[in-house]
C-alpha cells in the first residue's frame, strides 16, 4: 500500500477516528488495487462487490459522523474466501463444479458478525478448488502469485491463496480464510503476512463449505498479530474491543519441535528460523529443543487415508456423479481416495488421534508455545508443480508442519521471520487446545521482539 495509507487495523481505526481518512477512501484505495491490470487482483478475487462495498463504506462514514459507528473498525475493508456463505451470492469453493448452485440464503455467522461490526466486504477471494491443497493452484480462476519474485511467478500457498495475496498487496486490510491442514498459515508464510488457526470449535463452521468436519477451522490472514486477534474475537462472537497491551518475550518458554517437522528445509528457511531463535533467546526467551515421539505417530495414523479425504468424499460423492468432468483432476483424485477408506480404519484413526493428542499434551505442558518453521520451503515456482510428481511432493512438504496443529486440534499462528528482500519464511507458534488468548499474547511478544 502507499506509504501514506494505514497498514494495520489499529492504524486504520485511529486514522478513521481522527478524521485523517474515511471508509470511502480506504475502500476506493483497495478497489483500485484490485482493478489494477498490472496487479494480482484478477487472480486474487473471484467476485468483487464494488458497488456494495462503496455503499457500505459511505454508510459507515455517515454513522461515524453521527457518533454511531458500530465499532472502532467500522469502514475498514476486508475480503472473504469463496467458501463462506453470503446472502445472495454463490458459494463455489473455487470450483466451476458448483457454477449452477443457488445463491446462499443467509450469510455465515462469522461473516455476519464482522459486518455488524462495520467491516466492508470487498469481495470473494480465490482459493484452491474445495480447499484441498496447500499449493494455491487453481486452473479455473488462475493462480495468484506470491509477492516475492513475481517475475518468476511463485506459489502463494493454499488453500487461502487469494486472501493472502490480497492482504499482502493492499487489497483490503485482511482476508478471511479457512484452515484444515494449514490453509491460513501456509499462504501467510509464503506471502509474508500473519495467518491464524484457532482451536477448531472456537468459530462456528455454519455457513461454510466443508472439507473435513473433523479438521476444519476458520481464521483470518492479516498484517499483524493484533489484526488477527481483533478479527478472530469478532468471528468467535466476542466483544470487538482492541487487544490489550502485552508483555515482553523475556521468560517465555518455547519448545522447538524436533524430528518429523525438521526434514527437507530450504537453506533460506533454516537461516531465517535459526536467526529467529537466536534473537528470541537473546531477548530473554527460554528456547529449548523438544522431542515429542507422538509427532512421528501422526503420519502412521493417517496412513490409511486420514480425515480430510474420507470426509471430503462423503460430502462430494453426489456432486462427483453429476459434475466429475468439471473438477480439477488433481483435486478429484485426492477426494476419490477417501472413498477407499474402510469404516474400521476411520474408527481406528479416531482412537489413535485421541491417544496422540493426550500424549502430546503431556509432553508439551509447561511450554508457552511450541515452535517450528511454518513451511520447510520458501515459495516454489508455480511452473515446478506442473509436473504431477512435483505437485504431490511439494504439496505434502508445505502441509507437513502445519497439519500437526489440525490433527492435534490446537491453535496456531504463522509470523513472518525473514529479513526485507529475502524470500518469505514463516515462524509457527502452536498453543494448547483452547489456549487461543494465551497464544495471541505469546505471538504478540514474539512479533515485538522480532521488530525491535
C-alpha positions in Angstrom: 0.0 0.0 0.0 1.1 3.6 -0.4 3.2 4.9 2.5 0.5 7.4 3.4 -2.1 4.6 3.9 -2.6 2.9 7.2 -1.0 -0.6 7.4 -2.8 -2.4 10.2 -6.4 -2.5 11.6 -5.3 -0.4 14.6 -3.7 2.3 12.3 -6.8 2.4 10.1 -9.1 2.7 13.1 -7.0 5.5 14.6 -7.0 7.3 11.2 -10.7 7.0 10.9 -11.4 8.2 14.5 -9.1 11.2 14.0 -10.7 12.1 10.7 -7.5 11.6 8.8 -9.2 9.3 6.3 -12.6 7.9 5.5 -14.0 4.5 5.0 -14.8 5.5 1.4 -11.2 6.5 0.8 -9.9 3.2 2.3 -12.3 1.2 0.2 -11.6 3.1 -3.0 -7.9 2.5 -2.5 -8.4 -1.2 -2.0 -10.7 -1.5 -5.1 -8.1 0.4 -7.1 -5.5 -2.2 -6.2 -7.9 -5.0 -7.2 -8.7 -3.4 -10.5 -5.0 -2.6 -11.4 -4.3 -4.6 -14.6 -0.7 -4.9 -13.6 -1.5 -6.4 -10.3 -2.9 -9.7 -9.0 -6.5 -8.6 -8.4 -7.9 -10.6 -11.3 -6.4 -13.8 -9.9 -6.8 -13.0 -6.2 -10.5 -12.3 -6.4 -13.3 -14.4 -8.0 -16.0 -11.8 -7.3 -15.7 -8.1 -6.4 -18.5 -6.4 -4.6 -17.5 -2.9 -5.8 -20.9 -1.1 -5.6 -22.0 -2.8 -2.4 -18.6 -2.1 -0.8 -18.7 1.6 -1.7 -22.3 1.9 -0.4 -21.3 0.2 2.9 -18.2 2.4 3.3 -20.4 5.6 2.8 -22.9 4.3 5.3 -20.1 3.7 7.9 -18.8 7.2 7.3 -22.3 8.6 7.9 -22.6 6.6 11.1 -19.2 7.7 12.4 -20.0 11.3 11.7 -23.2 10.9 13.8 -21.3 9.2 16.6 -23.0 5.9 15.9 -20.2 3.7 14.4 -20.9 0.1 15.5 -17.2 -0.5 16.4 -13.8 1.2 16.1 -13.3 -1.0 13.0 -16.3 0.2 11.1 -15.5 1.1 7.5 -12.3 -1.0 7.2 -12.3 -3.1 4.0 -11.5 -6.9 4.1 -12.1 -9.9 1.8 -13.6 -13.3 2.4 -12.7 -16.7 0.9 -15.0 -18.2 -1.6 -16.3 -20.9 0.8 -18.1 -18.5 3.2 -21.8 -18.0 2.5 -23.0 -14.5 1.7 -26.8 -14.0 1.3 -27.4 -13.6 -2.5 -24.0 -14.9 -3.6 -23.0 -18.3 -4.9 -20.6 -20.3 -2.6 -18.5 -22.1 -5.2 -15.4 -23.1 -3.2 -13.1 -22.0 -6.1 -14.7 -24.6 -8.4 -16.8 -24.5 -11.6 -18.4 -27.7 -10.5 -20.8 -25.5 -8.4 -21.3 -22.9 -11.1 -25.0 -23.6 -11.2 -25.6 -23.6 -7.4 -28.3 -21.4 -6.0 -27.1 -18.3 -4.1 -26.8 -18.6 -0.4 -30.0 -17.7 1.5 -28.1 -16.5 4.6 -24.7 -15.1 5.5 -22.3 -17.3 7.5 -22.4 -16.2 11.2 -18.6 -15.5 11.2 -19.0 -13.0 8.3 -22.3 -11.6 9.6 -20.5 -10.7 12.9 -17.9 -8.8 11.1 -20.5 -7.0 9.0 -22.3 -6.0 12.2 -19.0 -4.5 13.5 -19.0 -2.4 10.3 -16.3 -4.1 8.2 -16.6 -3.6 4.5 -16.6 -6.8 2.4 -14.7 -6.1 -0.8 -15.5 -9.5 -2.4 -14.8 -13.2 -2.6 -11.2 -14.4 -2.9 -9.8 -17.2 -5.0 -8.7 -20.5 -3.4 -7.6 -24.0 -4.2 -10.7 -25.9 -5.5 -12.6 -27.1 -2.5 -9.7 -26.1 -0.3 -7.9 -29.4 -0.9 -4.2 -28.5 -1.4 -1.6 -26.4 0.2 -0.1 -25.0 -3.1 -2.6 -22.3 -4.1 -3.0 -23.5 -7.7 -6.4 -23.0 -9.3 -6.8 -24.0 -13.0 -10.3 -22.5 -13.2 -9.7 -18.9 -11.9 -6.0 -18.6 -12.2 -3.2 -18.8 -9.6 -2.3 -15.6 -7.8 1.4 -15.1 -7.4 3.3 -14.7 -4.2 4.5 -11.1 -3.7 8.1 -12.4 -3.7 9.8 -12.8 -7.1 6.8 -12.0 -9.3 9.0 -12.2 -12.4 9.4 -15.9 -11.8 5.9 -16.5 -10.6 5.9 -18.2 -7.2 3.2 -20.3 -5.4 1.1 -18.2 -3.0 0.3 -21.2 -0.8 -3.1 -22.6 -0.2 -5.8 -23.1 0.1 -6.5 -19.4 1.1 -4.3 -18.2 -1.8 -6.4 -15.2 -2.8 -6.9 -14.0 0.8 -3.1 -13.9 1.4 -2.2 -12.2 -1.9 -5.0 -9.7 -1.5 -3.9 -8.8 2.0 -0.2 -8.6 1.2 -0.9 -6.4 -1.9 -3.2 -3.9 -0.2 -6.5 -5.2 -1.5 -8.0 -4.9 1.9 -6.6 -4.9 5.4 -7.2 -8.6 6.0 -8.8 -11.7 4.4 -10.9 -14.4 6.0 -9.6 -17.9 5.3 -10.1 -21.4 6.5 -7.5 -23.9 7.8 -7.9 -27.7 7.6 -4.2 -28.6 7.3 -2.6 -25.2 7.2 -4.7 -23.2 4.7 -4.4 -19.9 6.6 -0.8 -20.4 7.8 0.8 -21.7 4.6 -0.2 -18.8 2.3 0.6 -16.4 5.1 4.1 -17.8 5.3 4.6 -17.8 1.5 3.2 -14.3 1.2 5.0 -12.7 4.2 2.0 -11.9 6.4 0.3 -13.3 9.6 -2.0 -16.3 9.4 -4.1 -17.6 12.3 -5.7 -21.0 13.0 -8.0 -21.1 16.1 -8.9 -24.1 18.1 -11.5 -25.6 15.7 -14.6 -25.2 17.9 -13.9 -21.5 18.5 -15.5 -20.1 15.4 -18.7 -21.7 14.1 -18.4 -23.5 10.8 -22.1 -22.8 10.0 -22.5 -21.4 6.5 -19.2 -22.5 5.1 -18.3 -25.1 2.5 -16.7 -28.1 4.3 -13.6 -30.0 3.6 -13.2 -32.1 6.8 -15.7 -31.7 9.6 -13.1 -33.0 12.0 -10.2 -30.7 11.0 -11.8 -27.5 9.6 -11.3 -24.2 11.3 -11.9 -20.6 10.3 -9.4 -17.8 10.7 -8.0 -14.6 9.3 -4.9 -13.6 7.4 -3.7 -10.1 8.2 -0.6 -7.9 8.6 -0.1 -8.2 12.4 -0.9 -10.4 15.3 -3.2 -7.8 16.7 -5.1 -7.6 13.4 -5.7 -11.4 13.6 -6.7 -11.1 17.3 -9.4 -8.5 16.5 -10.9 -10.5 13.7 -10.8 -13.8 15.5 -12.5 -12.3 18.5 -15.4 -10.9 16.4 -15.7 -14.1 14.4 -15.9 -16.0 17.7 -18.7 -13.8 18.9 -16.7 -11.8 21.5 -16.8 -8.1 22.1 -14.9 -6.3 19.3 -12.6 -4.4 21.7 -9.0 -3.5 20.8 -6.3 -6.0 22.1 -4.8 -5.2 25.4 -1.0 -4.3 25.6 1.0 -7.5 26.0 4.3 -8.2 27.8 7.8 -8.9 26.6 9.2 -12.2 25.3 11.6 -12.5 28.3 10.7 -15.5 30.4 8.6 -17.3 27.8 9.4 -21.0 27.4 9.4 -22.0 23.8 9.8 -25.7 22.8 11.5 -26.2 19.4 10.0 -29.3 17.8 12.4 -31.9 16.7 12.2 -34.9 14.4 9.2 -35.1 12.0 9.0 -31.4 11.2 12.7 -30.9 10.6 13.4 -32.6 7.3 13.8 -31.1 3.9 14.2 -27.4 4.9 15.4 -24.9 2.2 18.6 -23.1 3.2 16.6 -19.8 3.4 14.2 -21.4 5.9 17.0 -22.8 8.0 18.8 -19.5 8.2 15.7 -17.4 9.0 14.4 -19.9 11.6 17.7 -20.3 13.4 18.3 -16.5 13.3 14.8 -16.0 14.9 15.5 -18.5 17.6 18.8 -16.7 18.4 17.0 -13.3 18.6 14.3 -14.6 20.9 16.9 -16.3 23.1 18.9 -13.0 23.3 15.7 -11.2 24.2 15.3 -13.5 27.2 13.1 -16.3 26.0 13.9 -19.8 27.2 14.4 -21.7 23.9 14.6 -25.4 24.4 14.7 -28.4 22.0 11.6 -30.5 22.4 11.5 -34.1 21.3 7.9 -35.4 21.1 7.7 -39.1 19.9 4.0 -38.7 19.2 4.8 -36.5 16.2 6.1 -39.5 14.3 2.9 -41.3 15.0 0.8 -38.8 13.1 1.7 -39.9 9.6 1.4 -43.6 10.7 -2.2 -42.8 12.0 -3.0 -41.1 8.7 -1.5 -43.9 6.5 -4.9 -45.5 5.8 -6.3 -42.3 4.4 -6.8 -39.6 7.0 -9.8 -37.5 7.9 -9.7 -35.0 5.0 -10.0 -37.4 2.1 -12.6 -39.6 3.7 -14.8 -36.8 5.0 -14.4 -34.8 1.7 -15.6 -37.9 -0.3 -18.6 -38.3 1.9 -19.7 -34.7 1.0 -18.6 -34.8 -2.6 -19.7 -38.1 -3.9 -23.1 -36.9 -5.2 -21.6 -33.9 -6.8 -18.9 -36.0 -8.4 -21.6 -38.2 -10.0 -23.1 -35.0 -11.6 -20.1 -32.9 -12.4 -16.9 -35.1 -12.4 -15.6 -33.6 -15.6 -15.7 -30.1 -14.0 -13.3 -30.9 -11.2 -9.5 -30.1 -11.2 -8.3 -33.7 -11.9 -5.6 -33.4 -9.1 -8.2 -32.4 -6.6 -10.7 -35.1 -7.8 -8.0 -37.8 -7.4 -7.4 -36.8 -3.8 -11.1 -36.8 -2.9 -11.7 -40.2 -4.6 -9.0 -41.8 -2.5 -11.2 -41.0 0.5 -13.8 -43.5 -0.8 -11.4 -46.3 -0.4 -11.0 -45.9 3.4 -12.9 -48.7 5.3 -15.1 -47.6 8.3 -12.9 -49.7 10.6 -9.8 -47.7 9.6 -11.7 -44.4 10.2 -12.7 -45.6 13.7 -9.1 -46.6 14.4 -8.0 -43.2 13.3 -10.3 -41.5 15.8 -8.9 -43.7 18.6 -5.3 -43.0 17.5 -5.9 -39.3 17.3 -7.2 -39.2 20.9 -4.2 -41.1 22.2 -1.7 -38.9 20.3 -3.4 -35.7 21.5 -3.2 -36.8 25.1 0.5 -37.9 24.7 1.5 -34.6 23.0 -0.3 -32.5 25.6 1.6 -34.2 28.4 5.0 -33.7 26.8 4.4 -30.0 26.0 2.8 -29.0 29.3 4.7 -26.1 30.8 5.7 -24.5 27.5 4.2 -21.2 26.4 4.3 -22.4 22.8 5.9 -25.0 20.6 7.6 -23.7 17.5 8.8 -24.7 14.1 9.1 -23.3 10.6 5.6 -22.9 9.2 6.8 -24.5 5.9 10.1 -26.1 5.1 10.2 -24.4 1.8 10.4 -20.8 0.5 7.7 -20.2 -2.2 8.4 -22.7 -5.1 7.9 -21.6 -8.7 4.4 -22.2 -10.0 5.9 -23.9 -13.0 7.5 -26.5 -10.8 4.1 -28.0 -9.9 3.0 -28.5 -13.4 4.8 -31.9 -13.1 2.5 -34.3 -11.4 5.1 -35.9 -9.1 6.4 -32.4 -8.0 2.8 -31.3 -7.4 2.4 -34.2 -4.9 5.8 -33.9 -3.3 5.7 -30.1 -2.8 2.1 -30.2 -1.6 3.0 -32.8 1.1 6.0 -30.8 2.3 4.1 -27.5 2.5 1.3 -29.1 4.5 3.5 -31.3 6.8 4.3 -28.9 9.6 1.0 -27.0 9.8 -1.2 -30.1 9.6 0.2 -31.1 13.0 -1.9 -28.4 14.7 -5.1 -29.5 12.9 -4.6 -33.2 13.8 -4.0 -32.2 17.5 -6.8 -29.6 17.4 -4.6 -26.8 18.8 -4.5 -23.1 18.0 -1.5 -22.0 15.9 -0.2 -18.9 14.1 2.4 -18.1 11.5 4.5 -14.9 11.7 6.9 -13.6 9.0 10.5 -14.0 10.2 12.6 -13.2 7.1 14.5 -10.0 6.5 13.4 -7.4 3.9 14.4 -8.6 0.5 14.7 -12.2 1.5 12.3 -15.0 0.4 9.4 -15.1 2.8 9.6 -17.6 5.7 7.0 -18.2 8.4 7.7 -18.8 12.1 5.0 -21.0 13.5 3.9 -21.0 17.1 1.4 -23.6 18.4 -0.5 -23.3 21.6 -2.7 -25.6 23.6 -6.2 -26.7 22.7 -8.4 -23.8 23.8 -5.4 -21.6 24.6 -6.1 -19.1 21.9 -5.9 -16.0 24.1 -2.6 -17.1 25.6 -1.1 -17.9 22.2 -2.1 -14.4 20.9 -0.2 -12.9 23.8 2.8 -15.1 23.2 2.8 -14.3 19.4 2.5 -10.6 20.0 5.5 -10.7 22.3 7.5 -12.7 19.7 6.4 -10.2 16.9 7.5 -7.3 19.0 10.9 -8.9 19.7 11.5 -9.6 16.0 10.6 -6.0 15.2 13.0 -4.5 17.8 
